[in-house]
Amino acid sequence: MDTGEKTCPKAGVKPSVAAIITIVAVTIAVLIVIYIVYRLYYGFIDKTIAKLTKDVQQSCIEFGPARYRYTLTPPVTNGVYEHEVATALWDIGTAVSLSNCTDMVGIPSPFHQVHKIVSPIDGQMYAYIFSNANMACIGFSGTYSKSQWYADLNIKQVTPTVLLNSLSNHATWSGDPIKVHEGYYKIYSSIQDEIHKWWQENRGGKTNLFITGHSLGGAVSTLCAFDFAAMFRRLGDTTVITHYSMSSPRVGNLAFSRTFDRLSPFSIRVYNTEDIVPSLPPAVWDGLVYQHICAKRGTVAFTKTMSSLAENHIDAYYHLP
């Protein structure tokens, strides 16, 4: 007679062999799908990077040696955008980037000495330092090689130990720890010693230090400007830093941005509104938060619409406001 009671399976009853086989088969199928997606994704990334590298290097060859249109002079008012200063620094950054394929950089007026900065880690050239008795300019190269594209994509955040060493006991002006883009930080930390060594040996009576770069170079120039601003503050060095970053992606978190803007209040960030690179990495992504420098002042945006992403990213900057 049905009493209405339900029969529960007895504890300890093992699943059938068929059930086990089904579970294993499903698990294997899922793993295979994950592997295929993984290979397709990274295969796509590898192919995309290979194409970008080829296009950039071909464009580099077609451009040939860069032209210097203006003599670089200290700004009338540091921190206020000046077309001639911006153009002179753009030309310097472009010359440094183009030297990857031409192996010629030239010396812009009014400088008469040049020093090449090569990373001991990957053997890549990342910067040139131009100088005379009164001024120096550190120009950083944009993305050129495959390894540099992968550095662009490495958006994990790390604690920038070598920058915080320069900061010393000075406050970060934020309750949160400073974090920066791992790819850009690895590049700058690999060449920091060489840049510091050059400065210590050639400081002399220099009153002005210019720092600039485009794209990847803009990001690395931002870390360099942070480093020197912190170091000068700690040492009481009165050298005037003029920093123009062109088409720079985001470099660090909110704490980095706030601390940078306090340390280097005269920095200027220039970007074309039609250029996709300054929108990278996303402001919020996978639990990470990125914020541009010059959050309250010093950002100069212009609009130049051209026929391709590459032209919006590079050619447009030959038409600075």
C-alpha positions in Angstrom: 0.0 0.0 0.0 1.3 3.5 -0.9 1.9 5.4 2.3 3.0 8.5 0.5 6.5 8.2 1.8 9.3 8.9 -0.6 12.3 6.6 -0.8 15.6 8.3 -0.5 18.8 6.8 -2.0 20.9 5.1 0.6 24.0 6.9 1.8 27.2 5.7 0.2 25.6 4.4 -3.0 28.2 4.8 -5.8 27.3 6.4 -9.1 27.0 3.9 -12.0 29.9 3.2 -14.4 27.8 4.9 -17.1 27.5 8.0 -15.0 31.2 8.2 -14.4 32.0 7.7 -18.1 29.5 10.5 -18.9 31.1 12.9 -16.4 34.6 12.1 -17.6 33.6 12.5 -21.3 31.9 15.9 -20.6 35.0 17.1 -18.6 37.3 16.1 -21.4 35.1 17.8 -24.0 35.0 21.0 -22.0 38.8 20.9 -21.6 39.2 20.3 -25.4 36.9 23.3 -26.1 38.9 25.5 -23.7 42.1 24.4 -25.3 40.8 25.1 -28.8 39.5 28.6 -27.8 42.8 29.3 -26.0 44.8 28.3 -29.1 42.5 30.3 -31.4 42.7 33.4 -29.2 46.4 33.4 -28.8 46.9 32.4 -32.4 44.8 35.4 -33.3 46.9 37.6 -31.0 50.1 36.3 -32.4 49.0 36.9 -36.0 47.7 40.3 -35.2 50.9 41.3 -33.5 53.0 39.9 -36.4 50.9 42.0 -38.8 51.1 45.1 -36.7 54.9 44.7 -36.3 55.3 44.3 -40.1 53.1 47.3 -40.8 54.9 49.5 -38.3 58.3 48.5 -39.6 57.3 49.0 -43.2 56.0 52.5 -42.4 59.2 53.2 -40.6 61.2 52.4 -43.7 58.9 54.6 -45.8 59.1 57.6 -43.5 62.8 57.6 -43.5 64.8 59.9 -41.2 62.7 62.4 -39.2 62.8 66.1 -39.7 63.2 68.6 -36.9 61.0 71.6 -37.6 61.7 73.7 -34.5 64.5 74.5 -32.1 63.5 73.2 -28.7 63.5 76.0 -26.1 62.3 76.1 -22.5 58.6 77.0 -22.4 57.5 80.5 -21.5 55.4 79.1 -18.8 56.0 75.5 -17.8 52.8 73.5 -17.7 51.1 75.6 -20.3 50.8 74.0 -23.8 52.9 75.6 -26.5 52.6 74.5 -30.1 56.3 74.9 -30.9 57.5 73.1 -27.8 55.0 70.3 -28.5 56.0 70.0 -32.1 59.7 70.0 -31.3 59.2 67.2 -28.8 56.9 65.3 -31.2 59.7 65.4 -33.8 62.2 64.2 -31.3 60.1 61.3 -30.2 59.3 60.4 -33.9 63.1 60.5 -34.7 63.8 58.1 -31.9 61.1 55.7 -33.0 62.2 55.9 -36.7 65.8 55.2 -35.7 64.7 51.6 -35.0 64.8 51.0 -38.8 67.0 53.8 -40.1 69.6 53.6 -37.4 69.8 57.3 -37.8 68.5 59.8 -35.2 70.2 63.1 -36.0 70.7 65.7 -33.4 67.9 68.3 -33.0 68.8 72.0 -32.4 70.0 73.2 -29.9 71.6 70.0 -28.7 75.1 68.7 -29.7 75.4 65.4 -27.9 73.4 62.2 -28.1 73.4 59.0 -25.9 71.6 55.8 -26.9 69.7 53.9 -24.1 69.5 50.1 -24.7 67.8 47.6 -22.3 70.2 45.0 -21.0 67.2 42.6 -20.8 66.1 42.4 -24.4 68.8 44.4 -26.3 66.1 46.8 -27.5 66.7 50.6 -27.9 64.1 52.4 -25.8 65.4 56.0 -25.7 67.9 58.6 -26.7 69.2 61.4 -24.5 70.0 64.7 -26.3 72.0 67.3 -24.4 74.0 70.5 -24.3 75.4 72.5 -21.5 72.1 73.8 -20.3 69.4 71.3 -21.3 68.8 67.6 -21.8 65.9 65.8 -23.5 65.0 62.1 -23.0 63.0 60.9 -25.9 61.4 57.4 -25.7 60.6 55.2 -28.6 57.1 54.0 -29.6 56.2 50.4 -30.2 58.4 48.7 -32.8 59.1 45.1 -32.1 57.0 42.1 -31.2 58.3 42.0 -27.6 57.1 45.6 -27.2 53.6 44.8 -28.5 53.5 42.0 -25.9 54.6 44.5 -23.2 51.7 46.7 -24.3 49.3 43.8 -23.7 50.7 43.0 -20.3 48.1 45.1 -18.4 48.6 43.4 -15.0 49.4 45.9 -12.2 52.5 45.8 -10.1 54.1 47.8 -7.3 56.7 50.1 -8.9 59.5 49.5 -6.4 62.2 51.4 -8.2 59.9 54.5 -8.5 58.9 54.3 -4.9 62.6 54.3 -4.0 62.9 57.6 -5.7 59.8 58.8 -3.9 61.5 58.0 -0.6 59.6 59.3 2.5 57.2 61.6 0.6 53.5 60.9 0.8 51.6 59.2 -2.0 48.6 61.5 -1.5 46.3 58.6 -1.6 45.2 56.0 0.9 45.7 53.2 -1.7 49.0 51.6 -2.8 50.5 52.8 -6.1 50.2 50.3 -8.9 51.3 50.6 -12.5 51.1 48.7 -15.8 53.5 45.7 -15.5 54.6 45.8 -19.2 55.6 49.5 -19.1 57.2 49.2 -15.7 59.4 46.2 -16.8 60.7 48.3 -19.7 61.5 51.4 -17.6 63.0 49.5 -14.7 65.3 47.8 -17.1 66.8 51.1 -18.3 66.4 53.2 -15.2 70.0 52.6 -14.0 71.5 53.7 -17.3 69.4 56.8 -17.4 70.3 57.7 -13.8 74.0 57.0 -14.5 73.9 59.3 -17.5 72.2 62.1 -15.5 74.7 61.8 -12.6 77.7 62.0 -15.0 76.3 64.8 -17.2 74.2 66.8 -14.8 76.6 69.8 -14.8 74.8 73.1 -14.8 71.7 71.9 -16.7 68.6 73.9 -15.7 66.0 72.1 -17.9 65.1 68.5 -18.5 62.6 67.6 -21.2 61.0 64.1 -21.2 58.8 62.9 -24.1 57.5 60.0 -26.1 54.6 58.7 -28.2 52.4 55.7 -27.6 54.5 53.1 -25.7 57.1 55.9 -25.5 54.5 58.2 -23.9 53.7 55.6 -21.3 57.4 55.0 -20.4 58.1 58.7 -20.4 55.4 59.1 -17.8 57.2 56.6 -15.5 60.4 58.5 -16.2 58.8 61.8 -15.3 57.5 60.4 -12.1 60.9 59.0 -11.3 62.8 62.2 -11.9 60.2 64.5 -10.2 60.3 62.3 -7.1 64.1 62.2 -7.1 64.5 65.9 -7.6 62.0 66.6 -4.8 64.0 64.3 -2.5 67.4 65.8 -3.4 66.2 69.4 -3.6 67.3 69.6 -7.3 65.8 72.7 -8.9 66.1 71.4 -12.5 62.9 72.2 -14.4 61.1 69.2 -15.8 59.0 69.7 -18.9 57.1 66.5 -19.8 54.9 66.1 -22.9 53.4 62.6 -23.4 51.8 62.0 -26.8 49.1 59.4 -27.4 49.9 57.7 -24.2 47.9 54.8 -22.9 46.9 54.7 -19.2 49.9 53.9 -17.0 48.7 53.3 -13.5 45.9 53.2 -10.9 44.2 56.1 -9.2 46.9 56.3 -6.5 49.6 56.6 -9.2 47.7 59.3 -11.1 47.1 61.4 -8.0 50.6 61.1 -6.8 52.0 61.8 -10.3 49.9 65.0 -10.6 51.2 66.2 -7.3 54.8 65.4 -8.1 54.8 66.6 -11.7 52.1 69.3 -11.9 53.5 70.8 -15.1 53.2 67.6 -17.2 51.1 67.8 -20.4 49.2 64.9 -22.0 48.4 65.3 -25.6 46.0 63.1 -27.6 43.9 62.9 -30.7 40.2 62.1 -29.8 40.1 59.8 -32.8 43.1 57.8 -31.6 42.2 54.5 -29.9 45.5 54.0 -28.0 44.8 56.6 -25.2 41.6 54.6 -24.3 43.8 51.6 -23.4 44.0 49.8 -21.1 40.3 50.2 -20.2 39.6 52.4 -17.2 38.1 49.3 -15.5 39.0 45.8 -16.5 39.0 42.5 -14.6 39.1 44.1 -11.2 41.8 46.6 -12.2 41.3 50.4 -12.3 43.4 52.6 -14.5 43.4 56.4 -14.6 45.2 58.9 -16.9 47.7 61.4 -15.5 46.8 65.1 -15.8 43.3 64.3 -14.4 42.5 67.9 -13.5 44.8 70.0 -15.7 47.4 69.5 -18.4 45.3 67.4 -20.8 45.3 68.7 -24.4 42.8 67.0 -26.7 42.5 67.7 -30.4 40.4 66.1 -33.1 42.0 64.9 -36.4 40.0 62.3 -38.3 42.1 60.4 -40.9 41.5 57.3 -43.0 42.8 54.5 -40.7 43.5 53.6 -37.1 47.2 53.8 -37.7 46.9 57.3 -39.3 44.8 58.5 -36.4 47.5 57.2 -34.0 50.5 58.5 -35.8 50.0 60.9 -38.8 47.4 63.0 -36.9 50.1 64.2 -34.5 51.9 66.0 -37.3 48.9 68.4 -37.1 49.2 69.3 -33.4 47.0 72.3 -32.3 
